[in-house]
Amino acid sequence: MSRRVNNFSAGPSTLPQQVLEEAQAEFVEYQGSGMSLIEMSHRGNHFDEVHRDAIEMTRQIFRVPDCFEVLFLQGGATFQFSMVPMNLLRAGKRAGYVNSGSWATGAMTDAKFYGDIYTAWEGKDCGYTRMPQDDELEIQSDTRYLHITSNETIGGVQFTHWPDVDVPLVCDMSSDYMSRAIPWEKFDLVYGGLQKNLGPSGMALVFVRKSVVEDCNTDIGRYMRYAVHAEKNSMFNTPPVFPIYILGKILKWMSEKGGLDVIEREAQEKSNLLYSVIDSSDGYYSCPVERRCRSTMNVVFRLPNDNLEAEFLKQSDAADLLNLKGHRSVGGCRASIYNAMPRTGVTALAEFMVAFRDNNPG
């Protein structure tokens, strides 16, 4: 390529160049078949191999125990806001939700239509600048699960330590999926969209405990039942072919890098690089998030005033450091540094931030 920018978009986001080039080479004709993979029957041998390999690689890279189903579902994470309570909540049971920001609020809003839910912790009072301590979680009786959002993309807050509670966890991991290991014994269900770390938009990757699948509600439409998808190995209907295809390639790329341990170490190193610039800037750059809850995926920061922020974004765009504008609901700046963002891109941003501060005093 003649030009490859540093794309700090929160999602859809940067994908590994190696994966994009492989997909480009195969797009028109897949493995000598005379057609593209996305033109083929999803019941044919070519896609069957792609599908099976993606599931096997998901289990391998993410160390998924045999007691969990791996499901590839359409609709992204937002559809799971409804699907989770539809399947898991029965009469006499309730679910607690940690309201840690915009995406947790969305999950709560939708869950209210399908069952008895309550707020186990409210982050609005602290401006969604941190995650709760364990002793702040208020778990009520008859709680079927506690829902958490592991990383709030907009607010840049993250559960850096998983809650230690006496009820199963359900977690939306959309924006830090496969950036660190999961203690599977704590969870009944984990879900997330692909479009941050694992592929293009349009698909949710769901892990659900097999014992949970066996006890899910059955008085809902077939597509909404986890049991139906588990029985059909995520092939109940026409699957999201292209996202599954790219997911498999990204998992292979992750494996070649050294797997989850290497990915986790790199994520910490990249975020530390940006936070060190922020913390050593004598207040020129500021991060509103409590240090113990700072996200490794979405680094949010402010400059001394709106005019400087506007100039920062203008100059960063010119330097091919793109999509650094914070979400419209909170403003400021945000660097999303997912797995495929190379360290060179983060280094370029860190150096730009230092130079901008030196050349544009507040």
N, C-alpha and C positions, 0 to 999 in steps of 0.2 A: 504494500500500500504506500502511496505517496504521502499520506497524512493520516495519523491516528491520534486523536485528541485524548486528553485526560478527562474522562466523563465521570463526574461525581454525582450523577443523578441518583435519587433515592429509589427509583424503580419505575419502569424497567431500567435496568442498569447495565454496567459494563459486563461483557462476557469475555472469556479468554479468547484472544486472537487466534490461537491454535484451533480452537473449536469452530470459530466462525469460518476459518479457511477450509477446514475439513468438510463442513456442511456445504460450503460454496462449491467445492469440487464434486460433491455427490448430489447436488440438488436437482440437476436436470435429469441425470441418469444414475440410478442407484445400483451399484454392483452389477453392471452389465445387463440389467433387466430391460433396458429400453424405455424406462419411465422413472419418474420421481417417486420417492417413498411416499410422499403425501398424495400421490395419485392411486396408490395401490389399495387393495382390500386390506382392511385391518385384520382379516382372518387368514391372510396369506402367510406363506413361510417367511418372507423377508421381515415383515413387521413383527411376526411372532417371535423371531429371534431378537429383534431390537427390544421388544417389550420384556421378554424374560431376562435378557442381560441387564436392563435398567433396574429391574427389581432385585436381581442378585447383587449388583454393584451397590445399590442403596443399602442393602443389609450388610454387606461387607464393610463399606466405608464408614457407615454410621453405627456399626456394631449392634445391630438390632437383634434382640434375643428372639428365639423361636416362638415365644409366647405372644408375639405381636404380629398382627397383619400389616402388610404394606399395601396401601391403596393409592391409585392414581385417579383423581377425581377432577371433573371440570368445575368451573365457577370460582376458582381461587379461594383465598381465605375467607372472604366475606360470606360466601355461601355456607361455610362451616359455622359462622355465627348462629345460623338457624339449625343446621344439621346436628350439631352437638346436642343441644337441649332436646330436640325432637326425638333423638334416639336414646339419650341417657336418663332423662327425667321422667319419673313415674309419679303417680298420686302418692302423697305422703312424704315425698323426698323434695329437697330443695338444693339449690346450688349457690355457692358463694362466688362473688366476682371481685377481683382486685381492680379498682378503677385507677389505672396508672397513666391514663392519657387518652388521646383521640381514638386509638384503635380498641382499647379496652372499653371505652364508652360505646363504641359501635357494637361490640359483642354483647354488651349488656342490653342495649336498646332492642336488639333483635331477639335475644333470649327471653325477654319478658313476654313475648307472644306465645311461648311454648311451655312455660312452667313457672314454678315458684322460685324466684331468685332474689338475692339480697346483696348488698354491698358489704364485703368483708373488710375493706379498707378504702378510704376515699382520699385520692391524691389532689383533689381540687384545692384543698385548703393550703397546700404548700406550693401551689402553682405547677404541679406535676414535675417537680424538679428532683424527685427522688423516688425510690421504691421503699416499701415498708420493711421494717424489721419484723422478725417472726412474732415477737410479743405484741405487735400492733394489730395482728390479724385477728379478727373476731369471728370465730367459726361457730355457727349455730348448730343445734341438734338436728338430726336427720339430714345432714348435708351429704349429698351424693358425690359432689366433687367441688374443688376450688379451681376456678378458672383464672389463669394469669396470662399476661402478655409479656413474653420474655424480654422484648426490646421494643420500645416505642420509637418508631422511625422519626416521627415529627419532633418529639421532645428530647430525643437523644438520651433517654434513661434506660437502664438495663438491669435485670436481675443478675448481678454478678455472683450471687450465691443463691441457690435454689431454696425456696421456703421449706422449712422442716415442720410439717403439720401432720395430723392424724387422719387426714382424709386424702383420697387420691387427687392428683393434680391433672388438670386439663390445660394445655398450653398452646397459644398462638405463637409460633416461632418464626413467622414470616421473614422478619428482617435480620435474624441471626442464625437461620437454619444452616446446619453443617459448618458452623464456625467454631464449635466447641463440642465436647462430649456431653452426653446426657446420662444422668443417673436413672436408668429406665425403671428401677424399682419404685420410684416415686410417682410414676405417671400411669394413668389409664388411657390417655389419648393425647397425641401431639399432632398439630397440623400447621400448615403454612403454605403460602403461595410460592411459586418458583422464582418470581421475577426479581429477586434480590441477589441470591447466591447460586441459584441452581438452574436457571434457564429463562426462556421467554415467559411472558404472562399467559394466563389462560388455564392454569392447572394448579390444583392443590395436592400436596403430598401429605398423606394422612397415615399415622401409625396408631393403631388401636389394639388394645389388649384383647386376645381371643376370648377370654372369659367375659369381657364386656360385650363383645359382638353377640355372644350367645344369649345375653340378657337384655338386648336392646328392644325398644318398642317395635311392634309389628303392625300397628294400626296407622301407618303412614304410607304414602306412595312409594312404589318400588325404588325409584331412583334415590330417594332420601334415606334408604335403609343401608347402614353399613354392612349388615349381614348379606344383603344381595350382592354387593360389590365384592365382599370377601369370598363368597361362594363362586363367583364368576372370575376371580382373579383380576378384577378391575376391567373386565371385558363385557360387562352387562350390556352396554350400548357402545356405539362408536366412540373410542377413546380419543383424547387429545393427542393425535399422532405426532405432530411436530414438537410440542414441548417434551414428550417422552423421549423422542429421538435425541434432542439436544441435551436433556438431562443425562442420558447415558454417556454422551461424549464428555460432559463436564465431570461426571463421576470418574471417568477414565483419566481425565486430566488431573483431578485431585489425587488419584491413586499414584500417578507418575510423579507427582510432587512429593509424595511421601505420606499421604493420607491425612487423617484428621489431626493428628498431633502436630504436624508441620503447619497445617492451615491455622490451627489455634495459636501457635507461637507467632506466626506471621501477622495474624490479626492484632495481637497484642502489641507487637513491635511497631506496626504501622500507626495504630492509634496513639501509642506513647509518643511517637515522633511529633504528632500534631499537638497533643496536650502539653508537651514540653515547651513548644513555641508559645502557646497561650499562657501558660503559667509563668514563663520567664519574661513576659512582655510588660511587666510593671503596670498591669491594668489596662493596657491598650486593647488587648483582646481579652474578653471575659467569657467564661462558660457558666451558664446558670445552674448547671446540674451539680448536685453533691458529688464529691470525688469518688466515693465508694460506689456510686451508681452510674458512673459515666459509661456510655455505650462505646464498644469497640468498633461498631459498624457505622454509626451516625454521629459525627462530631459536630456539635452545634456551638456557635460562638457569636459574639456581638463585637462591634467596634464602638469607639467613643460616641459617635452620633450618626444619624441617618445619612447625612451628606457623605461622610467617609465610607459608610457601607455601600452606598450607591457607586462611589468611585472605585472601591475595592472590586465590586462585581464587574464593573465596566472594564477595568484593567485585567482582571483575571480571565475574562472572556477573550480578550485580545491575546492573552498568553496561552490560549488553548487549555485553560483550566475551567471547564464548563460545568454549569448546573450547580453552582455553589449558593444560589439564593435559597434562603430558608423557606419553609412552608408558609403559605399566605396567612395562615391562622396565627402564626407566632412571629414571623419576620426574621430578621437577622440572617445569619449564614449557616450553611450546613454542608459538611463534606461527608458523603456516603462512601465508605471505603470497604466495599464488600470483597469477597475472596478473590475475585478476578482483577481487582485494582492492583496493578504492580507497585512494588515499593518505589520504583522510580517516579511514578506519578505522585505518590504521597510526598516524596522528597522534594519534587518540583513545587508542590503546593507549600510545603514548609518554608522553602527558600524564598518563595514569592511573598509569603506573609511577613517574613523578617525584612525583606527589602521594602515592602510597602510601608511598613511601620517606620523604617528609617527615613523614607522619602516623603512621608505624609504625617507629620506630627499632629497629634490631636489638639 
